[in-house]
Every structure is written in structure tokens, then in C-alpha cells.
């Protein structure tokens, strides 16, 4: 097969790549019109985060004096952007290249582009409304991708607990984090060594996600507290976190939080994630991100933020079937 730069192969992708370029312009125009400031943060960082299942690319900085500092290509600009919120940058967005080792497939690439934005003072409801407004501003009213057609004039909003009740027939919150109870409620056999989290995602992938984003955008909200990630717990129900994922044309497109601003709770979550990652994959080579925790301690404003896969958005905009079709090289 000819290399991807070959004129014949590039010509096949060029219409979608031109659509990608127009989409980039439209996204920037949307955020500038809403008073957001575009920012750029470092790609090589000393601590790439504590997400259990993400593997970063490692590199090294050599100083003028020969001193060597381990660095990692970031998996998200999230921590850097939250530091800017602490500093008073206000509403900000970034279109960033990110790296996640070991990923690949029709919807995944090891190097890809994330659109992230953060608005101080925003609620979960406000972020959902703004995300829907973005889709309507940069995409046609009706989109088709990977055989699924969706109408952007409206959207579905459903909690994780409601989705489990509707599609699995299980009362997720009543089961707590008891894997055997969830398996019984779902009518499933618990596999050898399967944890509550393993079963939760098996049910999500097999019985819930196939129903999401099929005819209109779906916002899957209020995740169990065990899956809070960097979201704060819901003050009205601490069993769940103020988090949502967005699905469109059957594709998981974005992940969003009302941000956790409590430095002590964030440290506790980081340490728990490090312990789980060490148990599953071995110890982390990077230090805990004390600078980020110091920023939270200094005082981060209440804010909502979201990471949206720009390449997947470009797939939807151009009706591509594979993420490689919307990447230049």
C-alpha cells in the first residue's frame, strides 16, 4: 500500500480534511463569541495524571547543565487548564494534541486532538446546554456517521441509574459497589476475578451504550461516586457525581465534570487511583502532582469543564467511518 502522503491516498482524504479545517474555524468562532480565551499549555509534563487505565508516553528533558528530568506527553490538558482557572484566567478553551499509549482502532488513535473548555460558575445544566449549542453551531442539523443518523434539534438526557433501570433492569445505586449484587440484579454471571467496576463497564458497553446517541445526542449524567473521576459529588445525592458523557451517532464524544475543587478529597482520590494502577499494571514512575494539589488548595473557583474528541467530531461532520480518515498523516 502507498504511504499516506502519496497523492492518491491524500486525495481520498482531502475532502474530509478540508471539512476538518472548516470545523476548526467554526469551533474557535463559537468560543470567541461567548467570551472564551484560547490558551496553550505544555504538552510535556512531569506528572501526566492518575487515571488508572491511561498509559502515557515517556520522554526526557536534558538541561544545559546536563541534568535529566523525566517528562511525559500529557493525556489531557486538564490539570494545566485548572491551574489557569486558579490564576484567574476566566473562561478558557484549548484545542490540544494529546497522547495515550497503547490505543488504536476505528475510533482511537495514540495521538489525537482534544477540545477542552472550562467556565467558572457554570453548572452541569449550563454545560449541557452549551455543549448542545456547540453541536448545533458547527454541525449540520442532521448528521450521519458510521451508519447512524441523528437529529441535533433536541437531545436526550438520562442518568446512569435511569439507563441501568431501563436497559439492564437493575437498580444500580441500591447495589452500591457490590459486584455480586449488581450481577444478580442484571441477570449476569460474575466472571472469575471480575470487580464491580469491570462488571459496570461490561454492562455499560454491552447493554447501555448501544442505545445512546442513536437518533439525537444523548447526555448520560450523574455517574456513581465510584466513577466520579475529577468531578465533585452531587450535593443533593452523594451517591453520584456531577459528571456526564455525550454520545452522538453512537459514538462517545465527550466527558464532562462539575469540577472537584477540594484539595484534600482530590489527594485521597489520587492516592486510591495510584494504588489501583499499581495493583493492575505496576507502580507509576512519576511523582504525585503536588503543584496541582497546591493550586487547588490556593482556591479554584467552582467551574464546569469538558473534554471533547475533536477528531471524532470531525468524523461526524464529514461522515467518516474511521478516525484515520480525518487525520492528515
LUMMIVO-609078 format. One record per residue (C-alpha): residue number from 0; residue in one letter; x negated, y negated, z negated. Coordinates in Angstrom, 2 decimals, padded with zeros to 5 digits. Each point is the difference from the previous one (the first is absolute). Layout:
N
NODE  fitor  zaba       c1       c2       c3
NODE    NUM     A        X        Y        Z
...
***
This chain:
329
NODE  fitor  zaba       c1       c2       c3
NODE      0     X   000.00   000.00   000.00
NODE      1     X  -001.22  -003.51   000.82
NODE      2     X  -001.01  -002.24  -002.93
NODE      3     X   002.61  -002.37  -001.38
NODE      4     X  -001.75  -003.03   001.53
NODE      5     X   000.28   001.46   003.51
NODE      6     X   002.13  -002.27   002.24
NODE      7     X   002.55   002.75   000.68
NODE      8     X   000.54   000.79  -003.69
NODE      9     X   000.04  -003.64  -001.07
NODE     10     X   002.52  -000.81   002.73
NODE     11     X   002.37   002.57  -001.51
NODE     12     X  -000.12  -001.76  -003.38
NODE     13     X  -000.25  -003.59   001.15
NODE     14     X   003.77  -000.80   000.05
NODE     15     X   000.32   001.15  -003.62
NODE     16     X  -003.20  -001.80  -000.98
NODE     17     X   001.32  -003.23   001.50
NODE     18     X   003.20   000.52  -002.00
NODE     19     X  -002.17   000.49  -003.09
NODE     20     X  -001.70  -003.35   000.64
NODE     21     X   003.36  -001.80   000.33
NODE     22     X   001.18   001.70  -003.18
NODE     23     X  -003.05  -001.30  -001.84
NODE     24     X   000.82  -003.56   001.09
NODE     25     X   003.63   000.41  -001.08
NODE     26     X  -000.95   001.31  -003.44
NODE     27     X  -002.33  -002.94  -000.62
NODE     28     X   002.66  -002.46   001.15
NODE     29     X   002.58   001.57  -002.32
NODE     30     X  -002.16  -000.39  -003.11
NODE     31     X  -001.30  -003.45   000.84
NODE     32     X   003.58  -001.21   000.46
NODE     33     X   000.75   001.27  -003.52
NODE     34     X  -002.90  -001.82  -001.61
NODE     35     X  -002.40   002.93  -000.34
NODE     36     X  -003.76  -000.48   000.20
NODE     37     X  -002.01   002.55   001.98
NODE     38     X  -003.00   001.27  -001.99
NODE     39     X  -003.01   002.23   000.65
NODE     40     X  -001.57   002.11  -002.72
NODE     41     X  -003.10   002.27   000.00
NODE     42     X   000.28   003.38   001.66
NODE     43     X  -002.96   001.52  -001.89
NODE     44     X   000.73   000.13  -003.74
NODE     45     X  -001.59   001.46  -003.12
NODE     46     X   003.23   001.70  -001.17
NODE     47     X   002.50   001.20   002.64
NODE     48     X   002.85   000.72  -002.41
NODE     49     X   001.30   002.94  -001.97
NODE     50     X   002.65   001.50   002.28
NODE     51     X  -000.32   003.71  -000.63
NODE     52     X   000.28   001.35   003.54
NODE     53     X  -001.84  -002.67   002.03
NODE     54     X  -003.64   000.60   000.91
NODE     55     X  -002.10  -003.06   000.86
NODE     56     X  -002.98  -000.28   002.35
NODE     57     X  -003.24  -000.60  -001.89
NODE     58     X  -002.76  -002.38   001.06
NODE     59     X  -002.82  -001.98  -001.62
NODE     60     X  -001.20  -003.59  -000.17
NODE     61     X  -003.75  -000.59  -000.03
NODE     62     X  -000.94  -003.38  -001.46
NODE     63     X  -002.95  -002.20   001.05
NODE     64     X  -001.91   001.38  -002.99
NODE     65     X   000.72   003.57   001.03
NODE     66     X   002.61   000.57  -002.72
NODE     67     X   002.66   002.48   001.08
NODE     68     X   003.68  -000.36  -000.87
NODE     69     X   002.54   002.71   000.84
NODE     70     X   003.02  -001.39   001.87
NODE     71     X   003.19   001.44   001.44
NODE     72     X   002.13  -001.05   002.95
NODE     73     X   003.26  -001.08  -001.55
NODE     74     X   003.16   002.08   000.41
NODE     75     X   002.12  -003.14  -000.50
NODE     76     X  -000.64  -003.72  -000.64
NODE     77     X   002.44   000.16  -002.93
NODE     78     X  -002.38  -000.53  -002.92
NODE     79     X  -001.79  -002.89   001.69
NODE     80     X   003.26  -001.72   000.93
NODE     81     X   001.32   000.30  -003.55
NODE     82     X  -003.17  -001.69  -001.23
NODE     83     X   000.89  -002.89   002.30
NODE     84     X   003.49  -000.13  -001.52
NODE     85     X  -001.64  -000.36  -003.43
NODE     86     X  -002.11  -002.83   001.41
NODE     87     X   003.09  -001.86   001.19
NODE     88     X  -000.06   000.67   003.75
NODE     89     X   003.81   000.18   000.15
NODE     90     X   001.82   002.06   002.64
NODE     91     X  -002.62   001.78   002.14
NODE     92     X  -000.23   002.55   002.79
NODE     93     X  -002.79   001.94   001.64
NODE     94     X  -000.35   002.14   003.11
NODE     95     X  -002.85   002.26  -001.06
NODE     96     X  -001.91   002.96   001.35
NODE     97     X  -000.02   002.80  -002.59
NODE     98     X  -001.60   003.43  -000.22
NODE     99     X   001.23   003.28  -001.47
NODE    100     X  -002.26   002.99   000.40
NODE    101     X   001.39   003.35   001.05
NODE    102     X   003.15  -001.40   001.66
NODE    103     X   001.13   000.63   003.57
NODE    104     X   003.02   000.94   002.09
NODE    105     X   002.79  -001.57   002.08
NODE    106     X   000.78  -002.52  -002.78
NODE    107     X  -003.37  -000.14  -001.79
NODE    108     X  -003.47  -001.28   000.85
NODE    109     X  -003.10  -000.16  -002.17
NODE    110     X  -000.39  -003.70   000.94
NODE    111     X   003.16  -002.04   000.47
NODE    112     X   001.64  -003.38  -000.63
NODE    113     X   002.10  -001.00  -003.00
NODE    114     X   002.19  -003.07  -000.25
NODE    115     X   000.24  -000.98  -003.67
NODE    116     X   001.80  -002.94  -001.54
NODE    117     X   000.67  -001.24  -003.52
NODE    118     X   002.42  -002.64  -001.25
NODE    119     X  -000.14  -001.30  -003.58
NODE    120     X   003.40  -000.01  -001.68
NODE    121     X   001.64   002.32   002.52
NODE    122     X   002.33   002.78  -001.15
NODE    123     X   000.50   003.43   001.54
NODE    124     X   003.20  -001.26   001.64
NODE    125     X  -001.78  -003.03   001.45
NODE    126     X  -002.82   002.14   001.42
NODE    127     X   002.47   002.40   001.62
NODE    128     X   001.83  -002.92   001.61
NODE    129     X  -003.26  -001.52   001.25
NODE    130     X  -001.24   003.32   001.38
NODE    131     X   003.26   000.47   001.91
NODE    132     X  -000.31  -003.56   001.30
NODE    133     X  -003.52   000.79   001.25
NODE    134     X   001.22   003.07   001.89
NODE    135     X   002.75  -002.03   001.66
NODE    136     X  -002.41  -002.81   000.88
NODE    137     X  -002.71   002.11   001.66
NODE    138     X   001.92   002.97   001.46
NODE    139     X   002.93   000.28   002.43
NODE    140     X   003.47   000.44  -001.55
NODE    141     X  -000.03   003.72   000.87
NODE    142     X  -003.19   002.05  -000.01
NODE    143     X  -000.81   003.53   001.11
NODE    144     X  -003.11   001.91  -001.07
NODE    145     X  -000.84   003.70  -000.08
NODE    146     X   003.51   000.86   001.17
NODE    147     X   001.83  -002.00  -002.70
NODE    148     X   002.05  -003.13   000.74
NODE    149     X   000.71  -002.49  -002.78
NODE    150     X   002.06  -003.19  -000.21
NODE    151     X  -001.67  -002.82  -001.94
NODE    152     X   003.16  -002.05  -000.57
NODE    153     X   000.48   001.63  -003.41
NODE    154     X  -001.87   002.28  -002.38
NODE    155     X   000.59   002.80  -002.47
NODE    156     X  -001.06  -000.35  -003.61
NODE    157     X  -000.12   003.14  -002.13
NODE    158     X  -001.77   000.88  -003.25
NODE    159     X  -002.21   003.07  -000.28
NODE    160     X   002.43   001.45  -002.55
NODE    161     X   002.94  -000.54   002.38
NODE    162     X  -001.96   001.61   002.83
NODE    163     X  -000.74   003.08  -002.12
NODE    164     X   003.66   000.24  -000.99
NODE    165     X   001.19  -000.36   003.58
NODE    166     X  -002.52   002.15   001.87
NODE    167     X  -001.35   002.38  -002.65
NODE    168     X   002.97   000.27  -002.37
NODE    169     X  -002.24  -000.64  -003.02
NODE    170     X   000.18  -002.54  -002.81
NODE    171     X  -003.63  -001.08   000.27
NODE    172     X  -000.12  -002.26  -003.03
NODE    173     X   001.73   002.55  -002.25
NODE    174     X  -002.76   002.48   000.87
NODE    175     X  -002.71  -002.38  -001.17
NODE    176     X  -003.44   001.26   000.98
NODE    177     X   000.95   003.65  -000.59
NODE    178     X  -000.93   001.94   003.14
NODE    179     X   002.05   003.07  -000.95
NODE    180     X   003.10  -002.11  -000.69
NODE    181     X  -000.33  -001.81   003.33
NODE    182     X  -000.53   003.25   001.89
NODE    183     X   003.12   001.52  -001.60
NODE    184     X   002.07  -003.12   000.74
NODE    185     X  -001.19   000.02   003.62
NODE    186     X   000.55   003.74   000.47
NODE    187     X  -003.70   000.48   000.77
NODE    188     X  -002.56   002.53  -001.15
NODE    189     X  -002.95  -001.65  -001.75
NODE    190     X  -003.19   001.00   001.82
NODE    191     X  -003.10   001.26  -001.79
NODE    192     X  -001.80  -002.94  -001.57
NODE    193     X   002.55  -002.50   001.30
NODE    194     X   000.29  -003.10  -002.19
NODE    195     X   002.99  -002.31  -000.37
NODE    196     X  -001.70  -002.45   002.37
NODE    197     X  -000.66   002.74   002.56
NODE    198     X   003.65   001.06  -000.07
NODE    199     X   001.22  -003.60   000.05
NODE    200     X  -001.86  -000.69   003.25
NODE    201     X   000.92   003.38   001.51
NODE    202     X   003.65  -000.92  -000.47
NODE    203     X  -000.58  -003.55   001.19
NODE    204     X  -001.72   001.11   003.20
NODE    205     X   002.22   002.96   000.77
NODE    206     X   003.48  -001.07  -001.10
NODE    207     X   000.14  -003.77  -000.40
NODE    208     X  -002.32  -001.79   002.43
NODE    209     X   001.58   001.67   003.10
NODE    210     X   003.17  -001.98  -000.82
NODE    211     X  -001.69  -003.40  -000.42
NODE    212     X  -000.35  -002.72   002.63
NODE    213     X   001.98   001.99   002.53
NODE    214     X   002.63  -002.52   001.11
NODE    215     X  -001.17  -003.15  -001.83
NODE    216     X  -002.84  -000.97  -002.34
NODE    217     X   000.10   001.83  -003.35
NODE    218     X  -001.38  -001.50  -003.20
NODE    219     X  -000.62   002.78  -002.52
NODE    220     X  -000.15  -001.76  -003.38
NODE    221     X  -000.53   000.58  -003.75
NODE    222     X  -002.54   002.78  -000.07
NODE    223     X  -000.47   002.16  -003.10
NODE    224     X  -002.38  -001.59  -002.49
NODE    225     X  -002.48   002.85   000.63
NODE    226     X  -000.25  -001.34   003.58
NODE    227     X  -000.20  -003.67  -000.97
NODE    228     X  -003.54  -000.41   001.44
NODE    229     X  -000.65  -003.74  -000.47
NODE    230     X   003.64  -000.99  -000.51
NODE    231     X   001.49  -001.12  -003.29
NODE    232     X   002.70   002.04  -001.69
NODE    233     X   003.54  -001.25   000.49
NODE    234     X   000.91  -002.04  -003.10
NODE    235     X   003.57   001.31   000.30
NODE    236     X  -001.04   003.68   000.18
NODE    237     X  -003.61   000.90  -000.93
NODE    238     X   000.46   003.48   001.49
NODE    239     X  -000.53  -001.62   003.41
NODE    240     X  -002.37  -002.52   001.57
NODE    241     X   000.75  -003.00   002.20
NODE    242     X  -001.44   001.54   003.13
NODE    243     X   001.37   000.65   003.47
NODE    244     X  -001.08   001.70   003.19
NODE    245     X   001.32  -001.04   003.41
NODE    246     X   000.89   002.51   002.73
NODE    247     X   000.80  -000.89   003.61
NODE    248     X   000.51   002.39   002.92
NODE    249     X  -000.75   002.78  -002.47
NODE    250     X  -003.46  -001.47  -000.69
NODE    251     X  -001.22  -001.09  -003.43
NODE    252     X  -000.94  -003.59   000.77
NODE    253     X  -000.70  -001.79  -003.29
NODE    254     X  -000.53   000.36  -003.74
NODE    255     X   000.91  -002.86  -002.37
NODE    256     X  -000.07  -000.91  -003.68
NODE    257     X   001.13  -002.58  -002.45
NODE    258     X  -003.54  -000.18  -001.29
NODE    259     X  -001.21   001.25  -003.34
NODE    260     X  -001.67  -002.92  -001.79
NODE    261     X  -000.71   001.63  -003.39
NODE    262     X  -003.77   000.63  -000.14
NODE    263     X   000.23   002.52  -002.84
NODE    264     X   002.60   002.13   001.78
NODE    265     X  -001.97  -000.27   003.26
NODE    266     X  -003.14   001.26  -001.77
NODE    267     X   001.95   002.93  -001.44
NODE    268     X   001.32   000.90   003.46
NODE    269     X  -003.46  -000.32   001.57
NODE    270     X  -001.52   002.33  -002.59
NODE    271     X   002.78   002.56   000.47
NODE    272     X  -000.47  -000.12   003.78
NODE    273     X  -003.76   000.43  -000.34
NODE    274     X   000.53   003.05  -002.20
NODE    275     X   002.44   001.55   002.48
NODE    276     X  -002.29  -000.71   002.96
NODE    277     X  -002.95   001.51  -001.86
NODE    278     X   002.03   003.13  -000.74
NODE    279     X   001.08   000.36   003.62
NODE    280     X  -003.00  -001.19   002.00
NODE    281     X  -002.89  -000.65  -002.40
NODE    282     X  -001.09  -003.19  -001.74
NODE    283     X   000.00  -003.44   001.59
NODE    284     X  -003.35  -001.52   000.92
NODE    285     X   001.17  -003.58  -000.53
NODE    286     X   000.52  -001.94  -003.23
NODE    287     X   003.37  -001.08  -001.32
NODE    288     X   000.97  -003.34   001.54
NODE    289     X  -000.61  -002.12  -003.09
NODE    290     X   000.06  -003.22   002.01
NODE    291     X   003.55   000.71   001.15
NODE    292     X   001.08   000.85  -003.54
NODE    293     X  -001.62  -003.24  -001.21
NODE    294     X   002.01  -001.89   002.61
NODE    295     X   003.21   001.59  -001.27
NODE    296     X  -000.97  -000.90  -003.55
NODE    297     X  -000.60  -003.59   001.07
NODE    298     X   003.61  -000.08   001.20
NODE    299     X   001.51   001.06   003.29
NODE    300     X   003.33  -001.63   000.85
NODE    301     X   003.01   002.26   000.41
NODE    302     X   000.01   000.88   003.69
NODE    303     X   001.19   002.50   002.56
NODE    304     X  -002.26   001.43   002.67
NODE    305     X   000.12   002.42   002.89
NODE    306     X  -002.35   001.94   002.28
NODE    307     X   001.38   000.69   003.49
NODE    308     X  -001.71   002.19   002.58
NODE    309     X  -000.57  -002.39   002.90
NODE    310     X  -000.96   002.76   002.46
NODE    311     X   003.26   001.81  -000.78
NODE    312     X   001.88  -003.26   000.51
NODE    313     X  -001.75  -000.30   003.37
NODE    314     X   001.07   003.57   000.81
NODE    315     X   003.62  -000.93  -000.66
NODE    316     X  -000.30  -003.25   001.97
NODE    317     X  -001.41   001.81   003.04
NODE    318     X   001.81   003.36  -000.29
NODE    319     X  -003.27   001.89  -000.45
NODE    320     X  -000.02   003.62  -001.13
NODE    321     X  -003.52   000.05  -001.44
NODE    322     X  -001.96  -002.58  -001.99
NODE    323     X  -002.92   000.38   002.42
NODE    324     X   002.17  -001.57   002.73
NODE    325     X  -000.06  -003.38  -001.78
NODE    326     X  -003.70  -000.02  -000.89
NODE    327     X  -002.52  -001.65   002.32
NODE    328     X  -002.71   002.62  -000.53
***
